[in-house]
Amino acid sequence: MKLNQSVYKDQAWNFISETPGFLADNVQLVLAFGERFLLERFDLYDQLRARYPNADIVINSTSGEIYLDKVHDDSIIVTAIEFEKTAVRTVQIDISKHTESYKAGEKIAEALDAPDLSALFLISDGSWVNGSDLIEALNQLLKQPVPVSGGLAGDGARFERTVVGLNQNPAAGKIVGIGFYGHDLKVGHGSMGGWDVFGPEREVTKATYNVLYQIDDKHALDLYKEYLGKYAESLPSAALLFPLSMRTTAESEPLVRTILAIDEETKSMTFAGEMPEKALVRFMKANFDRLIDASATAANTSMNQLHFAPELAILVSCIGRKLVLGQRTEEEVEAAREVFGNNAVMTGFYSYGEISPLQSSARCELHNQTMTVTVFSEN
């Protein structure tokens, strides 16, 4: 695997790194993660197409860019990948409302599934897509278990619109699937939150898609405020400090769900992922040191599946973590770098949702408020 990284910032391109022997004409895949306003003003696709004439080019908006062991804003980080023994296939699906998400997952599985599929990476619109349904379709329809990871595009802390594009300038309502084929590519993944849970586990008794109305037959917002105490006065911004742990069944692993909005009239809360009825939920609170340690844990988990150092590491973290950690945000990226060492090329972005299995043998899930890591190496 040979890689080239460059960044567009302050109206200029800057070179970051390049593997010896890298040839732009041989690049199969380009990943470009950038700030939404910058992507909409800047004709990025044509520039990248001129530079990498034979590559599939994937572009998406972010809530912050990860490169050079740091977290950046108002930039576009471009990573060009030249595989030596791995084939790449891509597909783009258009979506206009969240109810089409399962069908979109079906189309991705149909387009990319194959006996030699070794991994699948998803970059999805983060505003219109029901990530839970999208991933459920892939879990059900892929004919063999392969690691599925990726993230939902971001839009800073604005939550206005997100954009994604495959071989075009990015637009709203796009989902891109990237399939990797062959047995020489080794892929590892890890996802960890690091939040503290408190209070008893309770049952969701009334919900519609991602809107939670009642917990244990009590108004969800009233119960939430009761647990927040003095912090309830700072809602809705305080909700980022207090996400919910959710298990769809008593046997399921817990997932973290971010609260996007509250409704005082209906006493409800809207989440960045599905909140099904009969799910079991528990309140959570931020622990800064554990959030940062979780990044190292996710990186170690991904490394343990490779058994050797990665060549490429893609980090997808949550806008909620960035807002909570504030000036300490870079510490979670630095924690991952310490695990990978200095040789791995690292890229990534802050998202509206993270996609990864919780364990190496587990089905894929949609996460919020986690650091999710995917690492790649060729034999």
PyMOL commands that set and color helices and strands:
alter all, ss='L'
color gray80, all
select helices_A, chain A and resi 24-26+36-41+44-51+98-112+131-141+220-234+237-241+288-306+319-340
alter helices_A, ss='H'
color red, helices_A
select strands_A, chain A and resi 2-9+12-18+29-35+56-62+65-67+70-72+75-82+87-94+117-124+148-152+164-166+174-181+185-192+196-208+211-215+218-219+244-247+255-257+259-263+268-271+280-285+312-318+345-351+353-357+364-367+371-378
alter strands_A, ss='S'
color yellow, strands_A
deselect
rebuild
show_as cartoon
